[in-house]
């Protein structure tokens, strides 16, 4: 399956990386980027790897999530022959506000 980063997810990842780079340095920011894209590679062969995301159970399509580095969560859905990474969440934020961002 092909993995596609949706605009919202890519923007959230980019914003996170900018913040982390400024506050904690290049090494930590680079590690987050590597971990995020490594998850994408894993999903190509294992699309059901992530747990069903309970905060998005009200959506008509099933969303799954994978936590990386204890601080961020990749939210994705399987659509036909592709995996769409829908968002990149900072898990320290209010869960309901994060869930309301998903279209």
Buried (B, 14 or more C-beta within 10 A) or exposed (E): BEBBBBEBBBEBBEEBBEEBBEEEEEEEBEBBBEBBEEBBEBBEEEBEEBEEBEBBEEBEEEBBBBBBEEEBBBBBBBEEEEBBBBBBBEBEEEEEEBBEEBE
